């Protein structure tokens, strides 16, 4: 049975607020997990960054798992001497969602005790969830 995925979208921005010209993002799951009895092996998903820092990545939602797995987010760019460099943007837990979720809504959000993830989303995105995860803290913006 194919695994459920959630679509993460960009833009991804540099600390200066500018969009990187090219490069890639790599999402690396830190451990195996389980989803309804099915083992989910640690995965590394690489996506290219387009114009304006835009990207799309379909990732298995950690909120479906039972082991508290997370994804490390790495930004890959070329240094001035054309050497590839990867910079960590942090760690995220991806919620299950039928609507796409912007990466910036997941980065830098602390996971509070008693929850497996904290997610910022719009009311429409929340309403589109098939079944909100009781272990996820949902913060509605707007």
N, C-alpha and C positions, 0 to 999 in steps of 0.2 A: 504494500500500500504506500503511495507517495506521501511524503511528509507535508504537512501544512506549512505555508510560509507567510511572512508578513513583508510587505514592500517598504523598504526604507528609501527615502529620497533626500536630495540636497536642495540647496547648495551647501557645500562645505567651504568655509572661509578660513583664511589665515588669521593669526592674532591681530594683524593690522586692519582686518576687516575686508581686505582685498581677496578676490577669488584667485586660486592658483591657476597658472596657465599650464594645463595638462596635469599629468601625474595620475595617481590611482589611490584608491582606498582598499585596505585589506582588513577584513573582519575575521578574527581568529577565535574560535570557541575554545575555552580554557580546559574543558574536561568533557567526558562523555556524559550523556543524560539518557533518560527514558521518556517515551511518549506513548502512553497507553500500552505498555508492554513491549514496545518496539525500541531497540537501542538506537540512539542517535550518536554516531561517532563524532569526535571533535572534527570540525571542518574549518577550512580557510577559504573564504570567498573574496576574490579580487575583482574590483570594478574600476573602469577608467572614469576619470573626471572630465566632463565636457566643458563647453563654454559657460562662463559665469559660475563655475564650480558645481554644475549640476551632475547628478548621478542617480542611479537606481540600483538597489541591491535587494534581492529576495532572500530573506534569512529565516531559518527555523525559529519560531518564537520560544525563547527560554521559559516563558511563563507556562508553557505546556509541560515542562519537565518536572522532575521530582528531586533533582540533585543540586539546584542552585547554580547552574552553569551560567557563564557570562561570555560576551564577546569583547576581546581587545580590539580597539579601532586604531589602525595605523594609516598615516598619510604618507604616501610615497611621492617624492619629488626628486628632480635632478638638482644637485648642488652646482655652484658656479663652475666647477671643473668637470661637469657632466658625470659626476659620480652619483649613483642612486642613493638616496637617503630616506630612511623611514623614521617618522616621528610619531610617538604615541599620542593620541588625542584623548585617551581614557578608556574606560570600560563601561559597557552597557548591557542591560538586560532587555531583550526585545519582547514586547507584549504581543499577544495574538490580536490581530485586527484585520478586518476586511478592507478598511480604508488605509491609504498609505500614511506613513508616519515620517516626519522630518527628523533627521539625525540630531539636529541641534536641540530637539525636544527631549532627547535621551541622554545627551552628554552633560556631565556635570551635575546631574540630579542625584542627590544622595538616596540610598536605599535605607529606609527607616526600619528600626527593629520590629519584627513581626510581619514584615512584608518581603517578598522575593524581588520586587521591582517597584520603581516609582516612575510614572509616565505622565507627561503633560500632553493633553490633546484637546481638541475642540469638542463641543457638545455633539456635533454631527458624527465625529469619529467615534466618540463613546457610544452613541446610539447604534452605530454600525457594527459594534462588537457582537459576535454570535452569543457569547456568554462571558460577561466580565469575570476575570479571575479573582477569586476572593483573597488571594495572596498578593495582589497588585494594588498599590495605592494610586488611584487615578486623580489627577489634578486637572480640572476643566478650566481652560483659558477662554477669555473673550467675554 
